[in-house]
Every structure is written in structure tokens, then in C-alpha cells.
Amino acid sequence: MKVLITGTSQGIGKAIAEHFLQQGHTVTGIDRQDASIDHAAYTHCKCDVRDTEKLPPIDDVEILINNAGTQNEADIDINLKALITITEKYGLQPRIRSILNIGSASAHTGAEFPEYCASKGGVLAYTKNVAMRIAPYGATCNSLDPGGVLTPLNDCVMNDPVLWAQIMAETPLKRWATPEEMAQWAYFLTVTNKFCTGQSILVDGGEAINYHFVWKD
Ligand SMILES: NC(=O)c1ccc[n+]([C@@H]2O[C@H](COP(=O)([O-])OP(=O)(O)OC[C@H]3O[C@@H](n4cnc5c(N)ncnc54)[C@H](O)[C@@H]3O)[C@@H](O)[C@H]2O)c1
């Protein structure tokens, strides 16, 4: 299938692109960094997702995965507004089969940075809006909402042993996900899945259910 993925130069987006390529799909990646994937079925467009004038003309996208995102750098503009622009441009057309937005556990808990969690909360609502609008094409739209994933985005805490120990104490499964695990979820939700739509799939190792029950002994 013809797949468009944003943010493919590193992290989760790169792992998703590589997984689709391994499964024989044709992938176009949009990223503001240079390409880091060398494969005959991969085309790289070096472009900022906010730069509407420079977004490449691509017809008949069948799978769209909105993954490009940042923390504490114009989060609403990049994580939400650009995601909406890209979806309206490439996703709202009859050939679309599925759209997946990479959200965050932060949208469910309100944790992390103010603009970041608000941007991801917007993604959660917009996912439902799009799901209704592409349902007439028989297509699905969901969000995949990770907790911690081992990517360069998190280098500053992954490389700090004290902070890392604190983070693991808050994480019931005592580890973070790998980008490859997220790629498998992305593949399932966009290729295997045909009937789940408008949903936000939280994959966070139990962080969001890590409550502490208080009761009399
Ligand atoms: N890593 C985590 O723990 C985690 C948790 C929850 C959600 N997420 C989400 O997953 C997505 C990917 O995160 P990651 O951890 O792989 O991050 P990352 O920083 O490792 O990779 C992000 C990629 O997106 C690209 N990108 C960022 N802004 C861009 C822009 N304006 N235009 C074009 N390309 C741009 C970057 O160049 C980079 O290649 C993000 O939406 C992030 O919010 C990550």
C-alpha cells in the first residue's frame, strides 16, 4: 500500500517506516531532518510539517501516519495544527484506508508540559472527528497513545541515572517501550484493523493506572 508517515528520520517514525518497508509497502516520509532510511521503496521529503507551501503533492495516500512531534517547541503548531493540515491535505480522500495519529498518554492524564498535553488532547478529539468523516470510505482513524518510549526525544532523562530510577518507580512494568514495539502497534491499527475507529489506544506499561489506594487496615 501507499503509506505516508511524518517524522521518519529518527525514533518512533523511523521504526514505523522500516516496519512497513519490511512488509513490502511503499513509504514516503516527511521530516525536517535528512533521510536516515536507505531503501528502494522509500522516498524522503525534507520539509517542516508546518510549511504548508512546501508540503509535497502526493495523490492517493492509502495509509497516513501522523507521527512528527516535539516537546516544548511550538507544540500546538507542530503536534496539533500541522497534524490537522496534513490530514486534511492527504487523508480526506476516497482512496484512504486508515489514518493513525501518534498521540500520547499525556492526553489521558494531563501530565507533562502544558502545551504538550493540550496538543495531544486536541489530537484525541480530532481523531474522532476524522473517524466520522472517513467512515463513508470504509476507512478507520485512531490514535496510538504511548507512555515512555526509548527515543532521542527522551535522551535527557534516559541518560540521567537518578531521574531514570524515579521514572521506573512510577512505571508498573518497570521499562519503557522500544520504537519497534510501537511500530507493531501502528501496523496492527492501520493494516490488520478494519473495524476499530475513533479510538485512542493507550500503550503505556500501566503508568496511567498507577494509582495508590488508601484504606483503613
Ligand atoms: N518517545 C516517547 O516517550 C513518546 C511518548 C508519547 C508520545 N510520543 C510521540 O511520538 C511521536 C514521535 O516521538 P519520538 O519520541 O520518536 O521523537 P523524536 O524526537 O525521536 O523524533 C521525532 C521526529 O519528528 C521530526 N519532526 C519534529 N518536528 C518536526 C517538524 N516540525 N517538521 C518535520 N519533522 C519534524 C524530527 O525531526 C524527528 O525525526 C511524537 O509525536 C511524540 O509526541 C513519544
The ligand as an ORCA input file, in Angstrom:
! r2SCAN-3c Opt
* xyz 0 1
  N       9.158      8.948     22.969
  C       8.135      8.985     23.808
  O       8.288      8.632     25.006
  C       6.772      9.408     23.326
  C       5.700      9.233     24.213
  C       4.430      9.637     23.797
  C       4.251     10.185     22.560
  N       5.327     10.345     21.719
  C       5.073     10.941     20.409
  O       5.620     10.140     19.400
  C       5.986     10.956     18.284
  C       7.407     10.653     17.886
  O       8.241     10.916     19.001
  P       9.735     10.365     19.108
  O       9.932     10.016     20.534
  O      10.007      9.376     18.051
  O      10.516     11.746     18.845
  P      11.913     12.033     18.130
  O      12.290     13.404     18.554
  O      12.875     10.930     18.397
  O      11.531     12.007     16.570
  C      10.619     12.951     16.055
  C      10.863     13.095     14.553
  O       9.924     14.070     14.080
  C      10.634     15.055     13.327
  N       9.974     16.351     13.483
  C       9.736     17.011     14.625
  N       9.167     18.184     14.370
  C       9.055     18.284     13.028
  C       8.552     19.271     12.155
  N       8.084     20.447     12.622
  N       8.547     19.033     10.827
  C       9.056     17.856     10.340
  N       9.578     16.897     11.106
  C       9.562     17.104     12.453
  C      12.031     15.089     13.912
  O      12.980     15.623     13.003
  C      12.272     13.621     14.236
  O      12.820     12.914     13.149
  C       5.750     12.404     18.723
  O       4.509     12.854     18.234
  C       5.733     12.316     20.232
  O       4.994     13.328     20.830
  C       6.583      9.976     22.078
*
